[in-house]
Amino acid sequence: MPIYEFRCRKCKAVNEFLVRGTGLEAGTTCPECGCERLEKLISAAAIASRNGAGQGTASSAPSTAKKSCTRASCAGCASRCR
């Protein structure tokens, strides 16, 4: 089951939720303020590959990505934001 980022329309907090089926379960609320008005954010996909040494690597953004990001949450790019 995929994990998606959602932003609360009331307090603007960004949180990740495990999504089953086609969308959020009824009654899912913002952990910060309790609002049910959440909007799905578009996130970069994580891509796993093997390098020449046979070790797995993961990338959530193209190699030309900026060194710092302006995303509200660094859940998908923590290594690039530091």
Protein Blocks (a to p, Z undefined) as FASTA:
>chain_A
ZZdddddfklopacddddehjbccehiacfklopabdcddddddddddddfkopacddfb
dfkbcfbdcbfbfklmmmmmZZ
